[in-house]
Amino acid sequence: MSTMRISQLAERSGVPATTLRFYESAGLLPAERSPTGYRLYGEDAVERLAFIGAAKHLGLPLEEVAELLAVWESGACAQVKSDLRPRIAARITDAEARAAELAAFTATLHTALDHLDALPDRPGRCDPECGFLAPAASAGRPVDVVVLPGRRAAEQDGERWRSAPVACSLDGDSLGERTEQWRRLLDGAERQETGEGLRLTLPADRAGAIAALAAAEQQCCPFFDFRLHLDGPVLHLRVHAPLEGAALLAELFGPAA
C-alpha cells in the first residue's frame, strides 16, 4: 500500500525530491499516483533507495543499478551476490587503470619539474633548446598526457563516449559540491566552444588536480569525454558531451554566473 508522498519519502530517506523524480524517470523507483496526480510510495521505497545508494557508492552506472535492482527484487541474496561480483571486479579493473594513468601522469610532472630545476638560468627568452617542460619529448612539442573517454565503450575506438547514457548519479548536494570543485579549478580559464563541448586553456600546474577530478566525474557522469593536452606552460582541457548532456556540461564547465 502506498502511504508516502514524495516530500515524506525525501525526509525519510535523505534523498532530495529532485533525485527521486530523476530515479523515477530512469526506471529505478516506480511510483503510484493519487487521483489528484501526487506521487505515492510504499514503505519498500526506503529500502529500495538504500540499495540504490549502496550500488552508486560502488561506482555502478545507473543502467547497471537498474539491472541489479531487477535481481534484488527476486529476493534471492545468492543471485544478487552472483550478479554483483563481476560488476565490482570490473569497477576494480577500471579504477586500477585510472590509477595507473594518474600515476604515470604524476611521474611525468615530477620528471618535468626535476628537469626544470636542472636547467640553467638564461638571461634571454626561452627557445626550443631549453627543453622547457618536456625532456622526454622533442623540444617545444606539445604532449598529450591523459585521455579519459566515456567508460561505457572502452572496447571501441573513436567517439566511443557517445554510447554512454546521458545521466548523472549525483544528488543535489553532491552535484553542487562537484560544481564548486570545477569552478575553483577552472577559475580564470580561457574558454572556447567546440562542436560538442568546450576547450579550456589554463596553467599547466593544475593538470594533476584536473585529471583526478575528471576521473571522479566519469564515475557518476560516464557520458563526458575528457582530453588533457600539455603545451609548455599551459594545459588544454577538452570536454565533450552528447547533445542531450549540453545543459550539464554548461553548468559544470561554463563560466560562473
C-alpha positions in Angstrom: 0.0 0.0 0.0 1.3 3.4 -1.0 1.5 5.7 2.0 4.1 8.5 1.4 4.2 11.5 -0.8 7.5 12.5 -2.4 8.3 15.1 0.3 7.7 12.5 3.0 9.9 9.9 1.2 12.6 12.5 0.8 12.6 13.3 4.5 12.6 9.6 5.5 15.4 8.6 3.1 17.5 11.7 3.0 17.3 11.7 -0.8 16.2 15.0 -2.4 12.9 15.1 -4.2 14.6 16.2 -7.4 16.7 13.0 -7.3 13.6 10.9 -6.5 11.9 12.3 -9.7 15.1 11.5 -11.6 15.1 7.9 -10.4 11.5 7.5 -11.5 12.3 8.8 -15.0 15.3 6.4 -15.1 13.1 3.5 -14.1 14.7 2.9 -10.7 11.9 4.0 -8.4 8.3 3.3 -9.5 5.6 5.5 -8.0 1.9 5.2 -8.0 -0.4 8.3 -8.5 -3.1 9.6 -6.4 -6.4 10.7 -8.0 -5.0 14.3 -7.9 -1.7 13.3 -9.5 0.6 13.2 -6.5 3.3 10.6 -6.4 2.8 7.9 -3.8 5.3 5.4 -2.4 5.1 2.4 -0.1 7.4 1.6 2.8 9.6 -0.6 0.5 10.7 2.6 -1.3 13.0 3.4 1.6 14.8 0.1 1.4 14.9 0.4 -2.3 16.6 3.8 -2.1 19.2 2.4 0.4 20.0 -0.3 -2.1 20.4 2.2 -4.9 22.6 4.4 -2.8 24.9 1.4 -1.9 25.2 0.5 -5.6 26.0 4.0 -6.5 28.7 4.1 -3.8 30.4 1.2 -5.7 30.5 3.4 -8.8 27.9 1.4 -10.8 26.3 3.4 -13.6 22.6 3.8 -13.4 21.8 1.2 -16.1 23.7 -1.4 -14.1 21.9 -0.3 -10.9 18.6 -0.9 -12.8 19.8 -4.4 -13.8 20.9 -5.2 -10.3 17.6 -4.0 -8.9 15.8 -6.5 -11.0 17.8 -9.3 -9.5 17.4 -7.8 -6.0 13.6 -7.8 -6.4 13.6 -11.5 -6.8 14.6 -11.8 -3.2 17.4 -14.3 -3.6 20.6 -13.0 -1.9 22.7 -15.6 -3.6 21.6 -14.3 -7.0 22.4 -10.7 -6.0 25.9 -11.7 -4.9 26.5 -13.7 -8.1 25.3 -10.7 -10.3 27.2 -8.1 -8.2 30.6 -9.8 -8.1 31.6 -9.4 -11.8 30.4 -5.8 -11.7 32.6 -5.0 -8.7 35.5 -6.7 -10.3 35.0 -4.6 -13.5 35.0 -1.4 -11.3 38.2 -2.5 -9.7 39.8 -3.0 -13.1 38.5 0.4 -14.2 39.8 2.1 -11.0 43.2 0.4 -11.3 43.6 1.5 -14.9 42.7 5.1 -14.0 45.1 5.0 -11.0 47.8 3.8 -13.4 47.0 6.7 -15.8 47.2 9.2 -13.0 50.4 7.6 -11.6 52.1 7.9 -15.0 50.9 11.4 -15.3 52.3 12.3 -11.8 55.6 10.7 -12.8 55.6 12.9 -16.0 55.1 16.0 -13.9 57.8 15.1 -11.4 60.2 14.5 -14.3 59.3 17.8 -15.8 59.8 19.5 -12.5 63.2 17.9 -12.0 64.2 18.8 -15.5 63.1 22.4 -15.0 65.1 22.7 -11.8 68.2 21.4 -13.5 68.0 23.9 -16.4 70.5 26.8 -16.1 69.0 30.3 -15.8 69.4 32.1 -19.0 69.1 35.9 -19.5 67.3 35.5 -22.8 63.9 34.2 -23.7 63.1 30.5 -23.7 63.5 28.8 -27.0 63.3 25.2 -28.2 66.8 24.4 -27.0 65.7 25.0 -23.4 63.8 21.7 -23.5 61.2 23.5 -21.5 58.9 21.1 -19.5 59.2 18.2 -22.0 62.6 16.4 -21.5 61.2 13.2 -22.8 59.8 14.6 -26.0 61.1 16.7 -28.8 61.8 20.2 -27.5 58.9 22.5 -27.9 56.5 19.7 -28.9 53.1 19.6 -27.1 52.4 16.5 -25.2 49.2 14.5 -24.8 49.2 13.2 -21.3 45.7 11.9 -20.4 42.7 10.8 -22.4 39.5 9.8 -20.4 36.8 8.7 -22.9 33.4 7.7 -21.7 33.7 4.4 -20.0 30.7 2.7 -21.5 32.5 1.9 -24.7 36.0 1.0 -23.6 36.3 -1.7 -26.2 35.7 0.7 -29.1 37.8 3.5 -30.7 36.9 6.9 -32.0 34.0 8.7 -30.5 33.2 5.8 -28.1 31.9 8.0 -25.3 28.7 8.6 -27.3 27.3 5.3 -26.2 27.2 6.2 -22.5 23.7 7.2 -21.1 23.2 10.9 -20.5 22.5 10.7 -16.8 24.3 11.8 -13.7 24.0 9.8 -10.5 25.0 12.6 -8.1 22.2 14.0 -6.0 21.6 17.7 -5.5 24.1 18.4 -2.6 26.8 16.3 -4.2 26.2 17.9 -7.6 26.6 21.3 -6.0 29.8 20.3 -4.4 31.2 18.9 -7.6 30.2 22.1 -9.5 32.1 24.1 -6.9 35.2 21.9 -7.3 35.2 22.5 -11.1 34.6 26.3 -10.6 37.7 26.5 -8.3 40.0 24.6 -10.7 38.8 26.3 -13.8 38.9 29.8 -12.4 40.4 32.2 -14.9 40.4 29.6 -17.7 40.1 30.8 -21.3 37.0 29.1 -22.8 36.3 28.3 -26.4 33.2 26.5 -27.7 33.8 23.5 -29.9 31.4 21.4 -31.9 30.1 19.4 -29.0 31.7 20.9 -25.9 34.4 23.3 -24.6 38.1 23.8 -24.9 39.6 25.4 -21.8 43.1 26.7 -21.5 44.7 27.2 -18.1 48.0 26.9 -16.3 49.7 23.5 -16.6 50.3 23.3 -12.8 46.6 22.4 -12.4 46.8 19.4 -14.6 47.1 16.8 -11.9 44.1 18.0 -9.9 42.0 18.3 -13.1 42.9 14.8 -14.2 41.9 13.4 -10.8 38.6 15.3 -10.8 37.9 14.2 -14.4 38.3 10.6 -13.4 35.9 11.1 -10.5 33.5 12.8 -12.8 33.2 9.8 -15.0 32.2 7.6 -12.1 28.9 9.4 -12.0 28.6 11.0 -15.5 30.2 8.5 -17.9 29.0 10.3 -21.0 31.6 13.1 -20.6 34.8 12.8 -22.7 37.9 14.5 -21.3 41.2 15.1 -23.1 44.1 16.8 -21.4 46.9 18.2 -23.6 50.0 19.8 -22.2 51.5 22.6 -24.3 54.5 24.0 -22.5 53.3 26.1 -19.5 49.6 25.7 -20.4 47.1 22.9 -20.3 44.3 22.5 -22.8 41.3 20.6 -21.5 38.7 19.5 -24.0 35.3 18.4 -22.6 32.8 16.9 -24.9 29.3 15.6 -24.3 26.3 14.4 -26.5 23.7 17.0 -27.3 21.5 15.7 -24.5 24.2 16.5 -22.0 24.8 20.1 -23.1 23.0 21.6 -20.1 25.0 19.7 -17.5 28.2 20.4 -19.4 27.4 24.2 -19.3 26.6 24.0 -15.6 29.8 22.3 -14.6 32.3 23.8 -17.0 30.8 27.1 -18.1 31.9 30.4 -16.5 30.5 31.2 -13.1 27.3 33.2 -13.2 
